[in-house]
Amino acid sequence: MAESEAKWYVVHTYSGYENKVKANIEKTIENRNLQEEILEVRVPMVDSYEMKNGARKNVSKKMFPGYVLINMVMNDDTWYVVRNTRGVTGFVGPGSKPVPLSDADVKPLGIRSDNVSVDFVEGDTISVVAGVWKDTVGVVQRIDFGKQTATINVELFGRETPVEISFAEVRKMN
């Protein structure tokens, strides 16, 4: 229902609070059962490197310091929840009106907005056909169309562990 109405919005935060804001919003989504309305919260990262003592060191940096991206259905409740999260200073947009990002804005961020369909649903058994978990079989726990991933439980060190795998790497088992 809501997934098609959801758009990406940008929230301004206090500097250095991006991950804290992300965690707080995700906790609120869980506590208030807003999974249908606030689909994803992201702090886009970019890999770069620094030279330290003559050695090249890979580091992950925030692509947009002071900003968090949220894929959500905008309504009074979701606006209120996000706007009143500690560390959030407001939505990006004129006045108090949040403006959603266009597909052109979103594409370079590695966020796919094209509608993808898969032939499996939560609860189906899928087989991993490529990547690190190749030849693993698991039951789909969660499907994330924004990231184009399926989460399955795999046995790791003797216990069930959730693993996110790209749609491209899995096939439904008959």
HELIX and SHEET records of a PDB file:
HELIX    1   1 ALA A    2  SER A    4  5                                   3    
HELIX    2   2 GLU A   18  ARG A   32  1                                  15    
HELIX    3   3 ASP A   76  ARG A   83  1                                   8    
HELIX    4   4 ASP A  103  VAL A  106  1                                   4    
HELIX    5   5 LYS A  107  LEU A  109  5                                   3    
HELIX    6   6 PHE A  167  GLU A  169  5                                   3    
SHEET    1   A 4 ILE A  38  ARG A  42  0                                        
SHEET    2   A 4 TYR A  67  MET A  72 -1                                        
SHEET    3   A 4 LYS A   7  THR A  13 -1                                        
SHEET    4   A 4 VAL A  88  PHE A  91 -1                                        
SHEET    1   B 2 MET A  45  LYS A  52  0                                        
SHEET    2   B 2 ALA A  55  LYS A  62 -1                                        
SHEET    1   C 5 ARG A 159  SER A 166  0                                        
SHEET    2   C 5 THR A 149  LEU A 156 -1                                        
SHEET    3   C 5 VAL A 137  ASP A 144 -1                                        
SHEET    4   C 5 THR A 125  VAL A 128 -1                                        
SHEET    5   C 5 VAL A 170  LYS A 172 -1                                        
END                                                                             
